[in-house]
Amino acid sequence: MSATDLRSTAAWTALQNHYAHARDWRMRDLFDVDTQRFHAFSEEAAGIFLDYSKNAVTRETMDLLCALARERGVEAQRAAMFAGDRINNTEQRAVLHTALRVPRGEKLMLDGQDINAEVHAVLDRLGHCAERVRSGDWTGYTGQAITDVVNIGIGGSYLGPKMVCEALRGIAHPRIAMHFVSNVDGHDLDALLARVKPETTLFIVASKTFTTQETMMNAQSARAWFLKTGEEADLARHFVAVSTNTQAVTDFGIDPANMFGFWDWVGGRYSVWSAIGLPVAIAVGHDGFREFLAGAHGMDQHFCSAPLERNLPAILALVGIWNRNFLGSTSISVAPYHQDLASFPGYLEQLDMESNGKRVDRDGAPLSVATSPVIWGDTGTNGQHAYFQMLHQGTDPVPVDFIAALRPSHALAGHQEALLANCFAQSEALMRGRTQDEVAAELQAQGLAADRIAALAPHRTFPGNRPSNTLLLQSLTPASLGALIALYEHKVFVQGVIWGINSFDQWGVELGKVLARAIQNELMTAPDVDAHDASTNGLIARAREALQAQPSGES
C-alpha cells in the first residue's frame, strides 16, 4: 500500500477519531485511575525490559496502533525481510543483516543458496585474526605485540564499531587500545598519529569498495606516516582491510589473506555484525563477539514470533508513531544512564534518520505524513545539567528514551543508586510535572509572602504530561548490548513499513558528495570559479586565497 493514502486508511481514520479524545488526557490521571498501569504497559524479552507506561496511551490506543501495523503489512514485510526478499526496492537488494546473527548450521537461503556456511566462514576468519592480535602472536615489523588498533572508516564502518567498543570497554583486552578515525578533517588523524607508535599499531581500513573518499584519504595518510619508519614490505603486518575490492587492497600493500569481505545485503548502518565488527572482536575476543551476535539473534527471534501487542520493537515503533504523527513530537531524546553508552545516541542518529529520513514512499510519491523525528541525546546526568531544562519546561514536548543497566560493572559505593535514582526521577518528573497550586503550597510552607509566591509560581511550574520509555538491562554485556541494538533496528523497520518508505537506501547523502568532488578540484586547480551560485563561488574564492597564502609545509 502506498504511503500517500495512509491518512485515508481505516486504521488511520480510527486513530484520528481516537486522538480527538486522547489529546486532552493527562498521564498522571491515567496512573491515578489504574494502579496496574505499569504492569499493563511493560514487556520483557531477550534480556531487555521496556516500560512504556509513561506515554499518553491506553489499551485502546495500542490496539488501534496494532491494527494500523497489520493494515500496513508489517507482519508480511517482516517475513519478507527475514526470507531474503529484495525489500530494498531502489537498489534491488535483500536486507539480511539478521543473517549474520543466525547460529551456525541453521539453513538460511538467499537466491537458492544456503548462506549460513559462508557467513560463519568469514566470522571464523575474523575470530582467528582477532585472537592472534589479542594473544600477541600477531606482531609488528619489530617483533613487538600490537598495542594500538586504529579503525579507519566512516558512517556505519565507524559509528557501530566505535560505539560497541566503548560500551564494552569493561571487558576489553587490557593491552590493546582501540582508536577510531572517520573525519576527513586532518586534525582527527593527525592528533591520533601523534599518540601511537608505528611499530605497535595495526590499522583496519574499512571500505567495501576501497574507494570511499574520506576513508581512503585517511588510509593513504596513515600509510605515508607508517612508511616514514617502516618499509613497503612491512605494510602487510600493520594494515588489514574490510573490503571486497581485492585488487585495490593488494595495490595498497595489504595481504589479501588479511582482507575480510561482506555482502551487498548488509547495509552500512547495519554492518557492525559483519567483518566491520573486527575491532569489536579484537577488543572483547571472538567469544565476546559471538555473545554479541547471540544477543541480537535473541531479539530477532522475539521480533519474529511475538504478537505485535507484546512485541518490544513493535511497541517502541507504534508508540513512536503515536507521538510523532498524532501528538506532533518532532524529535526524540535518547538518555543512556550508563557512561559506556555515551556514543549510543549518535549511533541511533544514523540508524533512524538515515533509514527513515525520507520524503517519498517506496513508489516515489510524496508522503502525506511526517517521518523520522530528529534523534539526539547524551548520557543521563550530564544531559540533566545541559538540556533537560528544555525537556521539562520548553515549548515543544520531546519524548525521551531512558536506558539504564541495573547492575554496574564497577565497585564504587553509592554511585549506581544515585544514577538510577536520577533516571527514574527524571521520567517521573516529565510525566507528572508540578502544578501551579502545588508550587504555591510548597512556597507557602517555606514562609514566602503571597506576592513573592505569585511572582515565582509560573517559573517553578512544570507542565508534565511529557512522554518517555524506560529500557532496563540487568547489566551491560555483549549479549544485552546486541539485543538493545537489534531492538532499535527492528523499531526503525516497523516505522518504515507503516510510513510506506524504503528504510534501507540513503540517496540523500549522494548529492553533496558529487558536488564536493568538483569543489575539491576547484580549490586545488581552478584560478577563477563561477560554476556555482554566488555564495558558493565566494566561499571557494576565500578558501583558495587562504590556502595559497599558507606557508609551505603547513597543513
C-alpha positions as CSV (number, residue, x, y, z in Angstrom):
1,M,0.0,0.0,0.0
2,S,1.3,3.5,-0.9
3,A,2.1,5.8,2.0
4,T,0.3,8.6,0.1
5,D,-3.1,7.2,1.1
6,L,-2.1,6.4,4.7
7,R,-4.3,9.1,6.1
8,S,-7.4,7.6,4.4
9,T,-7.0,4.1,5.7
10,A,-9.5,2.7,8.1
11,A,-6.9,2.2,10.9
12,W,-5.5,5.7,10.5
13,T,-9.0,7.2,10.5
14,A,-9.9,5.2,13.7
15,L,-6.7,6.6,15.3
16,Q,-7.6,10.2,14.3
17,N,-11.0,9.7,15.9
18,H,-9.4,8.3,19.0
19,Y,-6.9,11.2,19.2
20,A,-9.8,13.7,19.3
21,H,-10.4,12.4,22.8
22,A,-6.9,11.4,23.8
23,R,-5.3,14.8,23.2
24,D,-6.8,16.0,26.5
25,W,-5.5,13.1,28.6
26,R,-3.2,13.7,31.5
27,M,-0.8,10.9,32.2
28,R,-0.9,11.5,35.9
29,D,-4.6,10.9,35.8
30,L,-4.2,7.7,33.8
31,F,-1.9,6.4,36.6
32,D,-4.2,7.6,39.3
33,V,-7.2,5.6,37.9
34,D,-5.2,2.4,37.0
35,T,-3.0,1.1,39.8
36,Q,-1.9,-1.7,37.4
37,R,-0.8,0.6,34.6
38,F,2.9,-0.2,35.0
39,H,2.3,-3.9,34.6
40,A,-0.2,-3.4,31.7
41,F,2.2,-1.3,29.7
42,S,5.6,-3.1,30.2
43,E,7.1,-6.1,28.4
44,E,10.4,-8.0,28.6
45,A,12.3,-10.1,26.0
46,A,15.8,-11.1,25.2
47,G,17.1,-9.5,28.4
48,I,15.5,-6.1,27.8
49,F,12.7,-4.7,30.0
50,L,10.6,-2.0,28.4
51,D,8.3,0.3,30.5
52,Y,6.2,2.4,28.1
53,S,3.5,3.3,30.7
54,K,4.7,6.9,30.8
55,N,3.2,7.6,27.3
56,A,-0.3,9.0,26.7
57,V,-1.8,5.7,25.6
58,T,-4.5,3.3,26.8
59,R,-5.1,-0.3,25.8
60,E,-7.5,1.1,23.1
61,T,-4.7,3.3,21.7
62,M,-2.3,0.3,21.5
63,D,-5.0,-1.9,19.9
64,L,-5.7,0.7,17.3
65,L,-1.9,1.1,16.6
66,C,-1.5,-2.6,16.2
67,A,-4.4,-2.6,13.8
68,L,-2.6,0.1,11.8
69,A,0.6,-2.1,11.7
70,R,-1.3,-5.1,10.4
71,E,-3.2,-3.0,7.9
72,R,0.1,-1.6,6.6
73,G,1.6,-5.1,6.3
74,V,4.2,-5.1,9.0
75,E,4.0,-8.8,9.6
76,A,4.2,-9.7,5.9
77,Q,7.1,-7.3,5.4
78,R,8.9,-8.7,8.4
79,A,8.6,-12.2,6.9
80,A,9.8,-10.9,3.6
81,M,12.9,-9.4,5.1
82,F,13.9,-12.5,7.0
83,A,13.2,-14.6,3.9
84,G,15.7,-12.6,1.9
85,D,13.3,-10.9,-0.4
86,R,14.6,-7.8,-2.1
87,I,12.7,-5.3,0.0
88,N,15.3,-2.6,-0.7
89,N,13.5,-1.9,-3.9
90,T,15.6,1.1,-5.1
91,E,18.8,-0.9,-5.1
92,Q,17.2,-4.3,-5.7
93,R,18.8,-5.8,-2.7
94,A,17.9,-8.2,0.1
95,V,18.1,-6.9,3.7
96,L,19.8,-9.7,5.7
97,H,21.9,-8.2,8.4
98,T,19.9,-10.6,10.7
99,A,21.6,-13.5,8.8
100,L,24.9,-12.5,10.4
101,R,23.4,-13.4,13.8
102,V,22.0,-16.8,12.9
103,P,23.8,-19.7,14.7
104,R,26.0,-22.0,12.7
105,G,24.3,-24.8,10.9
106,E,20.8,-23.2,10.6
107,K,19.8,-23.2,6.9
108,L,19.5,-19.7,5.5
109,M,18.5,-19.4,1.8
110,L,19.2,-16.5,-0.5
111,D,18.6,-16.8,-4.2
112,G,18.6,-20.6,-3.8
113,Q,21.9,-20.7,-1.9
114,D,22.4,-21.5,1.8
115,I,24.5,-18.5,3.0
116,N,24.9,-19.7,6.6
117,A,28.2,-21.5,6.0
118,E,29.6,-18.6,4.1
119,V,28.7,-16.2,6.9
120,H,30.3,-18.3,9.5
121,A,33.4,-18.9,7.4
122,V,34.0,-15.1,7.5
123,L,33.2,-15.0,11.2
124,D,35.7,-17.7,11.8
125,R,38.5,-15.9,9.9
126,L,37.6,-12.8,11.8
127,G,37.9,-14.6,15.1
128,H,41.2,-16.1,14.2
129,C,42.6,-12.7,13.3
130,A,41.3,-11.2,16.5
131,E,42.7,-13.9,18.7
132,R,46.2,-13.6,17.0
133,V,46.2,-9.9,17.8
134,R,45.0,-10.4,21.3
135,S,47.4,-13.2,22.1
136,G,50.4,-11.3,20.8
137,D,51.0,-13.8,18.1
138,W,50.4,-11.0,15.5
139,T,53.4,-8.8,15.8
140,G,54.6,-5.6,14.1
141,Y,57.7,-5.3,12.0
142,T,60.0,-5.1,15.0
143,G,58.5,-8.2,16.6
144,Q,56.6,-6.4,19.2
145,A,52.9,-7.2,20.1
146,I,50.2,-4.8,18.8
147,T,49.2,-2.2,21.4
148,D,47.0,0.1,19.4
149,V,44.3,-0.7,16.8
150,V,43.1,2.1,14.6
151,N,39.9,1.6,12.7
152,I,39.6,3.9,9.6
153,G,36.1,4.1,8.3
154,I,33.1,6.4,8.1
155,G,29.4,6.1,8.7
156,G,28.4,2.6,9.7
157,S,32.0,1.5,9.4
158,Y,32.8,3.9,12.2
159,L,29.8,4.6,14.3
160,G,28.9,0.9,15.1
161,P,32.3,-0.5,16.0
162,K,33.2,2.7,18.0
163,M,30.0,2.6,20.0
164,V,30.2,-1.1,20.7
165,C,33.9,-1.0,21.7
166,E,33.2,1.9,24.1
167,A,30.2,0.2,25.5
168,L,32.1,-3.0,26.3
169,R,35.3,-1.4,27.4
170,G,34.9,-3.1,30.8
171,I,35.8,-6.4,29.3
172,A,38.2,-5.2,26.6
173,H,41.8,-6.5,26.3
174,P,43.9,-4.6,28.7
175,R,47.0,-4.3,26.4
176,I,45.2,-3.1,23.3
177,A,43.8,0.5,22.9
178,M,41.1,0.9,20.3
179,H,41.0,4.1,18.2
180,F,38.6,5.3,15.5
181,V,39.2,7.8,12.7
182,S,36.5,8.9,10.3
183,N,36.6,12.6,9.7
184,V,38.4,13.7,6.5
185,D,39.4,16.7,8.6
186,G,43.1,16.0,9.0
187,H,43.1,17.2,12.6
188,D,41.4,14.0,13.6
189,L,44.1,11.6,12.2
190,D,47.0,14.0,13.0
191,A,46.1,14.1,16.7
192,L,45.9,10.3,16.8
193,L,49.1,9.6,15.0
194,A,51.0,11.7,17.5
195,R,49.9,9.3,20.2
196,V,50.7,5.9,18.7
197,K,53.9,4.1,17.5
198,P,54.1,2.7,14.0
199,E,55.9,-0.5,15.2
200,T,53.0,-1.5,17.5
201,T,49.9,-0.1,15.6
202,L,47.5,-2.1,13.5
203,F,45.3,-0.2,11.1
204,I,41.9,-1.6,9.9
205,V,40.8,0.1,6.7
206,A,37.0,-0.4,6.4
207,S,35.6,0.4,2.9
208,K,33.6,-2.1,0.9
209,T,34.8,-0.7,-2.4
210,F,38.1,0.6,-1.1
211,T,37.2,3.9,-2.8
212,T,35.3,5.8,-0.1
213,Q,36.8,9.3,-0.3
214,E,37.2,10.1,3.4
215,T,38.3,6.6,4.4
216,M,40.9,6.3,1.6
217,M,42.3,9.7,2.2
218,N,42.9,8.9,5.9
219,A,44.2,5.4,4.9
220,Q,46.7,6.9,2.5
221,S,47.9,9.4,5.0
222,A,48.3,6.7,7.7
223,R,50.2,4.7,5.1
224,A,52.5,7.6,4.4
225,W,53.1,8.1,8.1
226,F,53.9,4.5,8.6
227,L,56.4,4.4,5.7
228,K,58.4,7.2,7.4
229,T,59.8,4.4,9.7
230,G,58.6,1.1,8.2
231,E,59.2,-0.4,4.8
232,E,56.8,-1.3,2.0
233,A,57.2,-5.0,2.9
234,D,56.1,-4.2,6.4
235,L,52.7,-2.8,5.4
236,A,51.1,-6.3,5.5
237,R,51.8,-6.6,9.2
238,H,50.3,-3.3,10.1
239,F,47.3,-2.9,7.7
240,V,44.2,-5.1,7.2
241,A,41.1,-4.4,5.2
242,V,37.4,-4.9,5.4
243,S,36.6,-4.7,1.7
244,T,35.6,-6.7,-1.4
245,N,38.0,-5.0,-3.8
246,T,40.9,-7.4,-3.8
247,Q,42.9,-5.5,-6.4
248,A,42.7,-2.2,-4.7
249,V,43.6,-3.8,-1.3
250,T,46.6,-5.5,-2.9
251,D,47.8,-2.4,-4.6
252,F,47.6,-0.6,-1.2
253,G,50.0,-3.2,0.2
254,I,47.6,-5.3,2.2
255,D,47.9,-9.1,2.0
256,P,44.6,-10.4,0.5
257,A,44.7,-13.1,3.3
258,N,44.1,-10.2,5.7
259,M,41.1,-8.9,3.7
260,F,37.6,-9.6,5.2
261,G,34.6,-9.2,2.9
262,F,30.9,-8.7,3.4
263,W,27.9,-8.7,1.2
264,D,25.6,-6.2,-0.6
265,W,22.7,-7.4,1.5
266,V,24.4,-5.8,4.6
267,G,23.7,-2.0,4.7
268,G,26.4,0.2,6.2
269,R,24.5,1.2,9.3
270,Y,23.6,-2.5,9.9
271,S,27.1,-3.8,9.4
272,V,28.6,-4.0,12.9
273,W,27.6,-7.7,12.9
274,S,29.8,-8.4,9.9
275,A,33.5,-8.1,9.3
276,I,33.1,-4.4,10.1
277,G,32.9,-5.6,13.7
278,L,36.6,-6.7,13.6
279,P,37.6,-4.0,16.1
280,V,34.9,-5.4,18.4
281,A,36.2,-8.9,18.1
282,I,39.8,-7.7,18.9
283,A,38.6,-5.7,21.9
284,V,36.3,-8.3,23.5
285,G,37.5,-11.5,21.9
286,H,35.9,-14.0,19.5
287,D,33.7,-15.4,22.2
288,G,32.6,-12.0,23.3
289,F,31.7,-11.1,19.7
290,R,29.7,-14.3,19.3
291,E,27.8,-13.4,22.5
292,F,27.1,-10.0,21.0
293,L,25.6,-11.7,17.9
294,A,23.7,-14.2,20.0
295,G,22.0,-11.3,22.0
296,A,20.9,-9.7,18.7
297,H,19.6,-13.1,17.5
298,G,17.6,-13.5,20.6
299,M,15.8,-10.2,19.9
300,D,15.4,-11.3,16.2
301,Q,13.6,-14.4,17.4
302,H,11.3,-12.4,19.7
303,F,10.6,-9.9,16.9
304,C,9.6,-12.7,14.6
305,S,7.5,-14.7,17.0
306,A,5.8,-12.4,19.5
307,P,2.4,-10.9,18.6
308,L,2.5,-7.2,17.9
309,E,0.8,-6.4,21.2
310,R,3.7,-7.9,23.2
311,N,6.5,-7.3,20.7
312,L,9.1,-4.9,22.0
313,P,10.3,-3.5,18.7
314,A,6.7,-3.1,17.5
315,I,5.6,-1.4,20.7
316,L,8.5,1.0,20.6
317,A,7.7,1.8,17.0
318,L,4.0,2.2,17.5
319,V,4.4,4.4,20.5
320,G,6.8,6.4,18.3
321,I,4.1,6.7,15.5
322,W,1.6,7.9,18.1
323,N,4.0,10.6,19.5
324,R,5.2,11.6,16.0
325,N,2.1,11.6,13.8
326,F,-0.7,12.3,16.3
327,L,0.9,14.1,19.3
328,G,3.2,16.1,17.0
329,S,6.6,15.4,18.5
330,T,9.4,16.4,16.1
331,S,12.4,14.8,18.0
332,I,13.3,12.1,20.4
333,S,16.0,12.5,23.1
334,V,17.9,9.3,24.0
335,A,19.3,9.4,27.5
336,P,21.5,6.4,28.4
337,Y,22.2,6.3,32.2
338,H,25.4,4.5,31.6
339,Q,28.6,6.3,30.7
340,D,29.8,3.5,28.5
341,L,26.8,4.1,26.2
342,A,27.8,7.7,25.6
343,S,28.0,7.1,21.8
344,F,24.7,5.2,21.6
345,P,22.6,8.3,20.8
346,G,25.0,9.2,18.0
347,Y,24.7,5.6,16.7
348,L,20.9,5.8,16.7
349,E,21.1,9.1,14.8
350,Q,22.4,7.3,11.8
351,L,20.3,4.2,12.3
352,D,17.0,6.1,12.5
353,M,17.5,9.3,10.4
354,E,19.4,7.8,7.6
355,S,16.9,5.0,7.4
356,N,13.6,6.8,7.7
357,G,14.5,10.4,6.9
358,K,12.6,10.2,3.6
359,R,10.0,12.4,1.9
360,V,8.7,10.0,-0.7
361,D,7.3,6.5,-0.5
362,R,8.6,3.3,-2.0
363,D,7.0,4.2,-5.3
364,G,8.5,7.7,-5.3
365,A,5.3,9.5,-4.4
366,P,5.4,12.4,-1.9
367,L,4.5,11.4,1.6
368,S,1.4,12.7,3.3
369,V,2.7,12.3,6.9
370,A,5.8,13.2,8.8
371,T,8.5,10.5,9.1
372,S,11.7,10.3,11.1
373,P,11.9,12.6,14.1
374,V,15.3,14.1,15.0
375,I,17.3,11.8,17.2
376,W,19.6,13.3,19.8
377,G,20.9,13.0,23.3
378,D,23.7,12.5,25.8
379,T,24.4,10.4,28.9
380,G,21.9,10.9,31.6
381,T,23.1,13.1,34.4
382,N,25.3,15.1,32.0
383,G,22.1,15.9,30.0
384,Q,20.3,16.9,33.1
385,H,22.7,19.7,33.6
386,A,22.6,20.7,30.0
387,Y,19.3,20.4,28.0
388,F,16.8,18.8,30.4
389,Q,15.6,22.3,31.3
390,M,14.1,22.4,27.8
391,L,12.7,18.8,28.2
392,H,10.8,19.8,31.3
393,Q,9.7,23.4,30.6
394,G,10.3,24.1,27.0
395,T,7.6,24.9,24.5
396,D,8.0,21.6,22.5
397,P,7.3,18.3,24.3
398,V,10.1,15.9,23.4
399,P,9.7,12.1,24.1
400,V,12.7,10.6,25.9
401,D,14.1,7.1,25.8
402,F,15.7,6.4,29.2
403,I,18.2,3.5,29.1
404,A,19.9,2.0,32.2
405,A,21.7,-1.1,33.4
406,L,20.6,-2.2,36.8
407,R,23.9,-3.7,37.8
408,P,27.1,-1.8,37.3
409,S,30.5,-3.2,36.3
410,H,32.3,-1.1,38.9
411,A,32.5,-1.4,42.7
412,L,32.3,2.3,43.7
413,A,29.9,2.5,46.6
414,G,26.7,4.5,46.2
415,H,27.2,5.6,42.6
416,Q,24.7,3.1,41.0
417,E,21.9,4.0,43.4
418,A,22.4,7.7,42.7
419,L,22.5,7.1,38.9
420,L,19.3,5.0,38.9
421,A,17.5,7.4,41.2
422,N,18.2,10.2,38.8
423,C,17.0,8.1,35.8
424,F,13.7,7.2,37.5
425,A,13.1,10.6,38.9
426,Q,13.5,12.3,35.6
427,S,10.9,10.1,33.9
428,E,8.5,10.7,36.8
429,A,9.0,14.4,36.7
430,L,8.5,14.6,33.0
431,M,5.2,12.6,33.4
432,R,3.7,14.2,36.5
433,G,5.0,17.7,36.3
434,R,4.1,20.1,39.1
435,T,1.0,22.3,39.0
436,Q,0.9,26.0,40.0
437,D,-1.2,25.1,43.0
438,E,1.4,22.5,44.1
439,V,4.2,25.1,43.7
440,A,2.2,27.7,45.7
441,A,1.6,25.3,48.5
442,E,5.3,24.4,48.7
443,L,6.4,28.1,48.7
444,Q,3.8,28.9,51.3
445,A,5.1,26.2,53.5
446,Q,8.5,27.8,53.2
447,G,7.0,31.0,54.6
448,L,7.1,33.2,51.4
449,A,4.8,36.1,51.1
450,A,1.8,35.9,48.8
451,D,3.2,38.4,46.3
452,R,6.5,36.6,46.1
453,I,4.7,33.3,45.6
454,A,2.6,34.8,42.8
455,A,5.8,36.0,41.1
456,L,7.7,32.7,41.4
457,A,5.0,30.2,40.8
458,P,4.9,30.4,37.0
459,H,8.7,29.8,36.8
460,R,8.6,26.8,39.0
461,T,5.6,25.1,37.4
462,F,6.2,22.1,35.2
463,P,3.6,21.2,32.6
464,G,4.3,17.4,32.8
465,N,2.5,15.0,30.5
466,R,5.8,14.5,28.6
467,P,6.2,11.0,27.3
468,S,9.1,8.6,27.9
469,N,10.1,5.0,27.6
470,T,12.4,3.3,30.1
471,L,14.5,0.4,28.9
472,L,16.4,-1.6,31.5
473,L,19.2,-4.2,31.1
474,Q,20.3,-6.3,34.0
475,S,23.9,-5.3,33.1
476,L,25.7,-4.1,30.1
477,T,27.2,-7.2,28.4
478,P,27.9,-8.2,24.8
479,A,24.6,-10.1,24.7
480,S,22.4,-7.4,26.2
481,L,24.0,-4.7,24.0
482,G,23.4,-6.9,20.9
483,A,19.7,-7.2,21.9
484,L,19.4,-3.5,22.5
485,I,20.8,-2.6,19.1
486,A,18.6,-5.2,17.4
487,L,15.6,-3.8,19.2
488,Y,16.1,-0.4,17.7
489,E,16.9,-1.8,14.3
490,H,13.5,-3.5,14.2
491,K,11.8,-0.5,15.6
492,V,13.1,1.6,12.7
493,F,11.9,-1.2,10.3
494,V,8.4,-1.3,11.6
495,Q,8.0,2.5,11.4
496,G,9.4,2.5,7.8
497,V,6.8,-0.1,6.8
498,I,3.9,1.9,8.4
499,W,5.1,5.1,6.6
500,G,5.5,3.1,3.4
501,I,9.1,4.0,2.8
502,N,12.3,2.2,1.9
503,S,14.3,2.2,5.1
504,F,17.4,0.7,3.5
505,D,18.7,3.2,1.0
506,Q,20.3,6.6,1.6
507,W,20.3,8.6,-1.6
508,G,20.2,11.8,0.4
509,V,24.0,11.6,1.1
510,E,25.0,11.4,-2.6
511,L,24.4,14.9,-3.9
512,G,26.8,16.6,-1.5
513,K,29.5,14.0,-2.3
514,V,29.2,14.7,-6.1
515,L,29.4,18.5,-5.6
516,A,32.3,18.1,-3.1
517,R,34.5,16.3,-5.7
518,A,34.1,19.2,-8.1
519,I,34.7,21.8,-5.5
520,Q,37.8,20.0,-4.2
521,N,39.3,20.1,-7.7
522,E,38.4,23.8,-8.0
523,L,40.1,24.6,-4.7
524,M,43.3,22.9,-5.9
525,T,43.5,24.0,-9.6
526,A,41.0,26.5,-10.9
527,P,42.1,30.1,-10.8
528,D,38.6,31.6,-11.0
529,V,35.4,29.8,-10.2
530,D,32.0,30.9,-11.4
531,A,30.3,27.5,-11.9
532,H,28.2,27.8,-8.7
533,D,25.8,30.2,-7.1
534,A,27.3,33.5,-5.8
535,S,27.6,32.2,-2.2
536,T,29.5,29.0,-3.1
537,N,31.7,30.9,-5.6
538,G,32.6,33.4,-2.9
539,L,33.3,30.8,-0.3
540,I,35.6,28.9,-2.7
541,A,37.5,32.1,-3.6
542,R,38.1,33.0,0.1
543,A,39.3,29.4,0.8
544,R,41.7,29.4,-2.2
545,E,43.1,32.7,-1.1
546,A,43.8,31.4,2.5
547,L,45.2,28.1,1.2
548,Q,47.5,29.8,-1.3
549,A,48.8,32.2,1.4
550,Q,49.6,29.4,3.8
551,P,53.3,28.9,4.4
552,S,54.8,25.9,2.7
553,G,54.7,22.8,4.8
554,E,51.7,23.7,6.9
555,S,48.5,21.8,6.7
